Amino acid sequence: MGAQEQLAGGVGAPGVEDRANGSALLAAALAREAEVLARAAGGLRAVLDLFPADARGPEVEDRRVLREGLKEGAALAGALLVASRQLLREPDPAAAARAAIGRMPRGSLSVEEVLGHVRVAALLPLTDDGVARVSAAMVAAAFSAEFRAAWQRAKD
């Protein structure tokens, strides 16, 4: 087989093992994003008592904002962990996205919030392995496209 025929056959494209590494890398990065959000929510919870429940005036609004941030941060952290686990369970990123939608809370979340963190996770990988990073980006793109479509179908 000549060099041209080898290139036409896909030499250089990420293989099965590379895609599995990319999924694992993206899943780990999503878990890291979830941890950051969970820590932020925990920090908000820790300072919530600085604003008494029976407060009056501007402190009432401050307490409400803290509570909303705490709830939304915790919900988003949970959603990212669900996405992370599905990427590890499903070899196909589109199937992982559909499975995640079925298990994910969507009440206060938007598709843009979740996919924003998927993009961040793909851009801030935990390795210097170039092929794994490219694979993680490819997995993120496939996951995101199906996630957006599945979110819309679930909404309709």
C-alpha positions in Angstrom: 0.0 0.0 0.0 1.4 3.4 -1.0 1.6 6.5 1.2 -1.3 8.2 -0.6 -3.5 5.2 0.0 -2.6 5.1 3.7 -3.4 8.8 4.1 -6.7 8.3 2.3 -7.5 5.6 4.8 -7.4 8.0 7.7 -3.9 7.7 9.0 -3.4 10.5 11.5 -7.0 10.6 12.7 -7.6 9.7 16.3 -8.2 6.0 16.8 -10.5 4.2 19.1 -8.1 4.4 22.0 -7.5 8.1 21.3 -11.2 8.8 21.4 -11.6 6.9 24.6 -8.7 8.9 26.1 -10.4 12.1 24.8 -13.7 11.1 26.5 -11.9 10.3 29.8 -10.0 13.6 29.6 -13.1 15.6 29.0 -15.0 13.7 31.7 -12.2 14.5 34.2 -12.2 18.1 33.2 -16.0 18.3 33.6 -15.6 16.8 37.1 -13.0 19.5 37.9 -15.5 22.2 36.7 -18.2 20.6 38.9 -15.9 20.7 41.9 -15.1 24.4 41.4 -18.9 25.1 41.3 -19.6 22.9 44.3 -16.9 24.7 46.3 -18.3 28.1 45.3 -21.8 27.0 46.3 -20.3 25.7 49.6 -18.6 29.1 50.2 -21.9 30.9 49.6 -23.6 28.5 52.0 -20.9 29.3 54.6 -21.5 33.1 54.4 -25.3 32.9 54.1 -25.6 33.1 57.9 -24.0 36.5 57.8 -27.3 37.7 56.5 -30.0 36.8 59.0 -33.2 35.2 57.7 -35.2 37.9 59.5 -33.1 40.8 58.1 -34.8 43.9 56.7 -33.7 46.4 54.1 -30.9 45.7 51.6 -29.8 42.6 53.5 -33.0 40.8 52.4 -31.9 41.2 48.8 -28.3 40.2 49.5 -29.5 37.0 51.2 -31.8 36.2 48.3 -29.0 36.6 45.8 -26.7 34.4 47.9 -29.4 31.7 48.1 -30.1 31.8 44.4 -26.4 31.6 43.5 -25.9 28.7 45.9 -28.9 26.7 44.4 -27.9 27.4 40.8 -24.2 26.7 41.4 -25.1 23.4 43.0 -27.5 22.4 40.2 -25.0 23.2 37.6 -22.3 21.2 39.4 -24.6 18.3 39.6 -25.4 18.6 35.8 -21.7 18.6 35.0 -21.1 15.5 37.1 -23.9 13.7 35.3 -22.4 14.7 31.9 -19.0 13.5 33.1 -20.3 10.1 34.2 -22.2 9.6 31.0 -19.0 10.3 28.9 -17.3 7.6 30.8 -20.2 5.1 30.4 -20.9 5.7 26.8 -18.3 5.3 24.1 -20.3 7.4 21.6 -20.4 11.1 22.7 -23.9 11.6 21.1 -25.3 8.6 23.1 -23.6 10.1 26.2 -25.3 13.4 25.6 -28.7 11.8 25.2 -28.2 9.8 28.4 -27.1 12.9 30.3 -30.2 14.8 29.2 -32.4 12.0 30.6 -30.7 12.2 34.0 -30.1 15.9 34.3 -32.0 18.6 36.2 -33.1 21.3 33.8 -35.3 23.5 36.0 -33.0 26.4 36.6 -30.3 25.5 34.0 -29.9 26.6 30.4 -28.2 24.6 27.6 -25.8 27.5 27.2 -24.6 27.2 30.8 -23.9 23.5 30.6 -22.3 23.7 27.2 -20.2 26.7 28.2 -18.6 24.5 30.9 -18.1 21.7 28.3 -16.2 24.2 26.2 -14.1 25.3 29.1 -13.4 21.6 30.0 -12.2 20.9 26.5 -10.0 24.0 26.4 -8.4 23.4 29.8 -7.3 19.8 29.5 -5.3 18.0 32.2 -2.6 16.6 29.9 0.1 17.6 27.4 -0.8 14.7 25.2 -1.7 16.5 22.0 -3.7 13.6 20.5 -5.8 13.3 23.6 -6.4 17.0 23.7 -7.6 17.0 20.0 -9.7 13.9 20.8 -11.2 15.7 23.8 -12.1 18.7 21.6 -13.7 16.3 19.1 -15.7 14.5 21.8 -16.8 17.9 23.2 -18.0 19.0 19.8 -20.0 15.8 19.1 -21.4 15.8 22.7 -22.4 19.5 22.5 -24.2 19.1 19.1 -26.3 16.2 20.3 -26.8 17.7 23.8 -28.3 20.9 22.3 -30.6 18.9 20.0 -31.6 16.5 22.8 -32.2 19.4 25.2 -34.5 21.0 22.6 -36.4 17.7 22.1 -36.9 17.3 25.8 -38.2 20.8 26.1 -40.7 20.4 23.3 
